[in-house]
Amino acid sequence: MQAFADFTRELVIVNDSLYRDRNGTRRRGNSRLGVDGLATPLELANLDNSLLLSYHDDTSRGAFPMATKPVLKPSLKVADEVWIAMAMLHQRHRERADFSIEEIMEFARTAKELRTLGPLRPGFYVHVVQHCVANRRANPGRYRMLTETAPGRRRLFRTGDSYYPEREGGKTAPNAGDLPENWFTGLLSWYRNWCADAARRTAEQDPLLALYGSGKDLWADEHADEYVRRLREGWE
């Protein structure tokens, strides 16, 4: 790995996204970036939103052949970013049942935890409006990450919510391995608890479910068979 750092002197960044170099300086893609001092290939791969296209040795040309080697940092799926933004909104506003599309978009644009991942992508909006919404027709996304509670309003999907049949089996939350670390650690655990709490509240507030066990005192002193036998006495 040290050999890699020794001959790495120049990178061509072919993406037009903003990123930060190791000194915290904001840079824009589609320009040359000197990377003297980077210690390992891992640091190179961690340059946000960048495609490391080529490298060569400026100081001893010919010692290493010119190479073209794409190293693309894996990016978070747009649907997963939508889920993260909604989960963060629910965490920060526990008293709220849902959020408007405008609120979701504004939060996604300004939340520093999300924007460390890079600029908000254009596809975010259509995922909030359509692709991630379980109770809207799949077109074409089959995700079940959000529920439309009213026109223009959304919350996270949870077990028991209705959804279009063609979304059966669709993804309801990110895979653990796809979530970035730092601020997002524990989101999936929070989501499971959030769903369980909602199910418990629903059961407590449902008028029919609330009747469960309400007549048990009627037979507290008499077995059910004895009660039926007593009712049948004198039928013949």
Secondary structure as UniProt FT lines:
FT   HELIX           2..7
FT   STRAND          10..13
FT   STRAND          18..20
FT   TURN            22..23
FT   STRAND          26..28
FT   STRAND          32..34
FT   TURN            36..37
FT   HELIX           41..45
FT   TURN            48..49
FT   STRAND          51..55
FT   TURN            61..62
FT   STRAND          67..72
FT   HELIX           78..92
FT   TURN            94..95
FT   STRAND          99..100
FT   HELIX           101..110
FT   HELIX           112..115
FT   TURN            116..117
FT   HELIX           123..126
FT   HELIX           127..131
FT   TURN            134..135
FT   STRAND          146..150
FT   TURN            151..152
FT   STRAND          153..156
FT   TURN            159..160
FT   HELIX           165..167
FT   TURN            168..169
FT   HELIX           176..178
FT   HELIX           182..184
FT   TURN            185..186
FT   HELIX           187..205
FT   TURN            207..208
FT   HELIX           209..211
FT   TURN            212..215
FT   HELIX           216..219
FT   TURN            220..221
FT   HELIX           224..232
FT   TURN            233..234
//
